Amino acid sequence: MRTPSKPSTAKCNLDTYTLFLLAEPKYAGCNRLSEILGDVSHDSINRFLLRERYEPKDLFDEIKQHIDLIDGTLSGDDTVIDKPYSDPALTELIGYFWSGKHHRVVKGIQLITLYYTDPSGQSVPVNYRIYDKQEGKSKNDYFREMIEELIAWGLKPKIVTGDTWYSSQENLKFLRNQKLGFLMGIAKNRKVSVQPGVYTQVQELLIPDNGLVVYLKNFGKVKVFRKTFKNEVERYYIMFLPCLEELEHLTRYDFKQMHSIHWGIECYHRAIKQLCGIERFMVRTTDALKTHFFCAIRAFTQLELMRTEQLIENWYELQRNLSLQIAREFILGHLKQRIGLNAY
């Protein structure tokens, strides 16, 4: 982690703000943290958010010593940080985005994340982007850019996973050129071929449980799997390995294992909203927002490290224990007071 701008004089720093996001389950803002600390003004906290310029590389540098950088799984996905009452005219990063949670376009900030699961099963965010329309980039542009950065930083994943949005022809060829395997969702109308020169939509195939090796149009050989969800919706996925001979040996078990690992990024998105306060901010400037997002994502990595070190059993235990302690002190304190009054 890089050195803070004012290590000797700043009254609010990265650790203070990160712990605030983990400890405060409901209220947000500089004023709230000022109330909690007592001797620190809300202006000091606001200056911290405006002053620091933390980048995704800072997050990676802090977490890399705790994970195995080789042969893990890199999952890409995005989520919308809901801000239904904010004015996009006053906050540059707020816009309108499709939300898988709400199944419609909503107002908020779009966060694109690469989430890494190492061979031991430890999972942490390792790179991210906040969508900024002024940069003129798409989610797929960010996706490829972040992977290139991670490889330059020393991460050597074996497999990349993503949903249908990230399975464009350009992305698939990019991953192949990087010598990376992948598991990607694909649209049901993507064209594939079992027989040379004869193409059909993937939804029209008879796909056995252990998958079917096909030729994906304008790409090459992949193995396609079908998964039926509880609502009876069928979705299709393709797997690719740099060594094409290994495609035949991929089984339903391999697919389920990889799909289960990818689901971890969905759990992560839920946790940073419920436990790390990423949606609870009351600042408008881009610099302050970026610092808040960095701290919220870092807060999650602290939870994951606590879990792997067996200080907590799961991510939700920390806030639960804090609320238990406060409730216990409140109840026992009032009972003792009542007993004292009755004795009097």
C-alpha positions in Angstrom: 0.0 0.0 0.0 1.4 3.4 -1.0 2.2 6.0 1.7 -0.7 8.4 2.6 -0.5 12.0 1.5 -0.3 13.4 5.1 0.7 10.6 7.4 1.6 12.9 10.3 -1.2 15.4 10.3 -4.3 13.7 8.8 -6.9 12.9 11.5 -8.8 10.5 9.2 -6.9 7.8 7.3 -7.5 4.6 5.3 -7.8 2.2 8.2 -10.1 4.5 10.1 -12.6 4.9 7.2 -12.4 1.2 6.3 -13.2 0.1 9.9 -16.1 2.6 9.9 -17.6 1.0 6.9 -17.3 -2.5 8.5 -18.7 -1.4 11.9 -21.6 1.0 10.9 -24.4 -1.1 9.4 -26.9 1.6 8.8 -25.9 5.2 8.8 -23.5 6.9 6.3 -21.6 10.0 5.7 -18.7 12.1 7.2 -21.0 13.5 9.9 -21.7 10.0 11.2 -18.1 9.0 11.5 -17.4 12.3 13.1 -20.0 11.5 15.8 -18.6 8.1 16.4 -15.0 9.4 16.8 -16.0 12.4 18.8 -12.8 14.4 18.4 -12.6 14.4 14.6 -14.5 16.9 12.5 -16.6 15.9 9.5 -14.4 18.2 7.4 -11.3 16.1 8.3 -13.1 13.0 7.0 -14.3 14.8 3.8 -10.7 16.0 3.2 -9.5 12.4 3.4 -12.0 11.3 0.8 -11.0 14.2 -1.5 -7.2 14.1 -0.9 -6.2 10.5 -1.4 -5.9 8.9 -4.8 -6.0 5.1 -4.2 -6.0 3.0 -7.3 -6.8 -0.7 -8.0 -3.1 -1.4 -8.0 -2.9 -0.4 -4.4 -5.6 -3.0 -3.5 -3.7 -5.7 -5.4 -0.4 -4.8 -3.8 -2.0 -5.2 -0.3 -3.7 -8.5 -1.0 -1.2 -10.3 -3.2 0.9 -11.5 -0.2 -2.1 -13.4 1.1 -3.1 -15.3 -2.0 -1.5 -17.8 -4.4 -1.1 -15.9 -7.7 -0.7 -18.9 -9.9 -3.4 -21.2 -11.5 -6.4 -19.7 -9.9 -9.7 -18.6 -11.4 -10.4 -15.1 -12.4 -14.1 -14.1 -12.6 -15.5 -11.0 -14.2 -18.8 -9.3 -13.6 -20.5 -6.0 -12.9 -23.1 -4.7 -10.5 -25.0 -1.5 -10.1 -24.6 0.5 -6.8 -28.2 1.8 -6.4 -28.6 5.6 -5.9 -32.3 6.1 -6.8 -32.5 9.6 -5.1 -29.3 11.1 -6.5 -29.1 13.6 -9.3 -26.9 12.6 -12.2 -26.5 16.2 -13.1 -24.6 16.8 -9.8 -22.6 13.5 -9.7 -20.6 12.6 -12.8 -20.4 8.8 -12.1 -24.1 8.3 -11.6 -26.1 7.2 -14.6 -28.7 4.7 -15.8 -27.7 1.1 -16.1 -29.4 -2.3 -16.6 -29.7 -4.1 -13.2 -29.8 -7.9 -13.0 -31.2 -7.5 -9.5 -34.1 -5.3 -10.5 -34.4 -6.6 -14.1 -34.7 -3.1 -15.4 -32.7 0.1 -15.9 -32.0 1.8 -12.7 -30.1 4.9 -11.5 -26.8 4.3 -9.9 -23.0 3.7 -10.4 -21.8 0.7 -12.3 -18.9 -1.2 -10.8 -17.0 -3.8 -12.9 -14.8 -6.2 -10.9 -12.3 -9.0 -11.5 -12.6 -11.4 -8.6 -9.8 -14.0 -8.1 -10.2 -17.4 -6.4 -6.8 -19.1 -5.7 -6.3 -22.9 -5.7 -6.9 -23.0 -2.0 -10.3 -21.4 -2.4 -9.6 -18.0 -1.0 -11.4 -15.3 -3.0 -10.8 -11.6 -3.2 -11.3 -8.7 -5.7 -8.1 -8.0 -7.4 -9.0 -5.3 -9.9 -12.0 -3.0 -10.6 -13.3 -0.1 -12.6 -16.0 2.4 -11.9 -17.8 3.0 -15.2 -17.2 6.5 -16.4 -19.1 7.5 -19.6 -16.5 10.3 -20.2 -13.8 7.7 -20.8 -15.8 6.4 -23.8 -15.1 2.8 -22.9 -17.5 -0.2 -22.7 -17.6 -2.8 -20.0 -15.8 -5.2 -22.4 -13.0 -2.6 -22.8 -12.6 -2.4 -19.1 -12.7 -6.2 -18.8 -9.7 -6.7 -21.2 -7.8 -3.7 -19.8 -8.0 -5.1 -16.3 -6.9 -8.6 -17.3 -3.9 -7.1 -19.1 -3.0 -5.1 -15.9 -3.3 -8.1 -13.7 -1.0 -10.2 -15.9 1.5 -7.3 -15.8 1.2 -7.2 -12.0 2.2 -10.8 -11.7 -1.1 -12.7 -11.5 -1.2 -15.9 -13.5 -4.7 -17.3 -13.6 -5.6 -20.5 -15.3 -9.2 -19.9 -16.1 -11.4 -16.8 -16.7 -15.1 -16.9 -16.1 -17.9 -14.5 -17.1 -21.5 -14.3 -18.0 -23.0 -13.8 -21.5 -22.2 -10.1 -21.6 -18.5 -10.8 -21.6 -18.5 -13.6 -24.2 -18.1 -11.4 -27.3 -16.0 -12.7 -30.1 -13.3 -10.1 -29.3 -13.1 -11.1 -25.7 -12.9 -14.8 -26.4 -10.1 -14.3 -28.9 -8.3 -12.0 -26.5 -8.4 -14.7 -23.8 -7.1 -17.3 -26.2 -4.3 -15.0 -27.3 -3.4 -14.6 -23.6 -3.3 -18.4 -23.4 -6.1 -18.5 -20.8 -8.9 -21.0 -20.5 -12.4 -19.8 -19.9 -15.9 -20.6 -18.9 -18.4 -18.1 -20.4 -22.1 -17.9 -20.7 -23.3 -17.5 -24.3 -26.6 -16.4 -25.8 -28.9 -19.2 -27.0 -28.8 -18.0 -30.6 -25.0 -18.1 -31.0 -24.1 -20.1 -34.0 -22.1 -23.4 -33.6 -21.2 -26.3 -35.8 -21.0 -30.0 -35.1 -20.4 -30.8 -38.8 -18.0 -28.7 -40.8 -19.8 -25.8 -42.6 -23.3 -26.6 -41.1 -24.2 -24.0 -38.4 -27.1 -24.0 -36.0 -28.1 -22.1 -32.9 -26.8 -23.5 -29.7 -30.3 -23.8 -28.3 -31.1 -26.4 -31.1 -28.4 -28.8 -30.1 -28.9 -32.0 -28.2 -26.3 -31.5 -25.4 -25.4 -34.5 -23.2 -24.6 -34.0 -19.5 -20.9 -34.2 -20.1 -21.1 -31.4 -22.7 -20.5 -31.4 -26.5 -17.5 -30.3 -28.4 -18.5 -27.9 -31.2 -17.0 -25.3 -33.4 -18.1 -21.8 -32.3 -18.5 -19.6 -35.4 -15.6 -17.2 -36.0 -13.7 -18.6 -33.0 -12.9 -22.4 -33.0 -13.4 -25.5 -30.8 -15.2 -25.2 -27.4 -17.2 -27.5 -25.3 -20.8 -26.4 -24.7 -22.9 -27.2 -21.6 -26.5 -26.6 -20.7 -27.8 -25.7 -17.2 -31.5 -25.6 -16.2 -32.2 -23.3 -13.3 -35.1 -23.5 -10.8 -37.3 -21.3 -12.8 -36.8 -23.8 -15.7 -34.8 -21.2 -17.7 -32.1 -22.9 -19.7 -28.7 -21.2 -20.1 -25.7 -22.2 -22.2 -22.0 -22.1 -21.4 -18.9 -22.8 -23.3 -15.5 -24.0 -21.9 -12.2 -23.6 -23.6 -8.7 -24.7 -22.7 -5.5 -23.7 -24.5 -4.7 -27.4 -25.1 -7.6 -28.4 -27.3 -7.0 -32.1 -26.7 -8.1 -31.5 -23.1 -11.6 -30.3 -24.2 -12.8 -33.9 -24.7 -11.9 -34.8 -21.1 -13.9 -32.0 -19.5 -16.9 -33.4 -17.6 -20.1 -32.2 -16.0 -18.2 -32.2 -12.7 -15.6 -29.8 -14.1 -18.3 -27.5 -15.4 -20.2 -27.5 -12.1 -17.0 -26.8 -10.1 -16.1 -23.9 -12.3 -19.6 -22.5 -12.3 -19.7 -22.7 -8.5 -16.5 -20.8 -8.3 -17.9 -18.1 -10.6 -21.0 -17.8 -8.3 -18.6 -16.4 -5.7 -18.5 -13.0 -7.4 -22.3 -12.7 -7.0 -21.8 -13.4 -3.3 -19.2 -10.7 -3.2 -21.4 -8.2 -4.8 -24.1 -8.9 -2.2 -21.6 -8.6 0.6 -20.1 -5.3 -0.3 -23.6 -3.8 -0.4 -24.8 -5.4 2.8 -21.6 -5.4 4.9 -19.1 -2.9 3.5 -21.2 0.3 3.0 -20.5 0.8 -0.6 -23.9 2.2 -1.3 -23.9 4.4 1.8 -22.1 7.6 0.8 -23.1 11.2 0.9 -20.5 12.8 -1.3 -20.8 14.0 -4.9 -17.3 14.7 -6.3 -15.7 12.0 -8.4 -12.4 11.9 -6.3 -14.3 11.4 -3.1 -16.5 8.7 -4.6 -13.5 6.8 -5.9 -11.9 6.9 -2.4 -15.1 5.6 -0.8 -15.4 2.8 -3.3 -11.8 1.8 -2.7 -12.3 1.7 1.0 -15.5 -0.4 0.7 -13.8 -2.9 -1.6 -10.8 -3.0 0.8 -13.2 -3.6 3.7 -14.4 -6.8 2.0 -10.8 -8.0 1.7 -10.4 -7.5 5.4 -13.5 -9.6 6.0 -12.2 -12.4 3.8 -8.8 -12.4 5.5 -10.5 -12.6 8.9 -12.5 -15.5 7.7 -9.5 -17.4 6.3 -7.6 -16.8 9.5 -10.6 -18.2 11.4 -11.2 -15.0 13.4 -14.8 -15.2 12.1 -16.7 -18.1 10.5 -18.3 -16.0 7.7 -18.5 -12.5 6.4 -21.7 -11.7 8.3 -20.4 -12.6 11.7 -18.5 -9.4 12.5 -21.5 -7.1 12.3 -23.7 -9.6 14.0 -21.3 -9.8 17.0 -21.1 -6.0 17.2 -24.8 -5.7 17.3 -25.1 -8.5 19.9 -22.6 -6.7 22.1 -24.5 -3.4 21.9 -27.9 -5.1 22.5 -26.5 -7.0 25.5 -25.0 -3.9 27.1 -28.3 -2.0 26.5 -30.5 -4.7 28.0 -28.3 -5.6 31.0 -27.6 -2.0 31.7 -31.3 -1.1 31.9 -32.1 -4.2 34.0 -29.4 -3.3 36.5 -30.8 0.2 36.6 -34.3 -1.1 37.2 -33.1 -3.5 39.9 -31.3 -0.6 41.6 -34.4 1.6 41.5 -36.6 -1.2 43.0 -34.0 -1.8 45.7 -34.1 1.9 46.6 
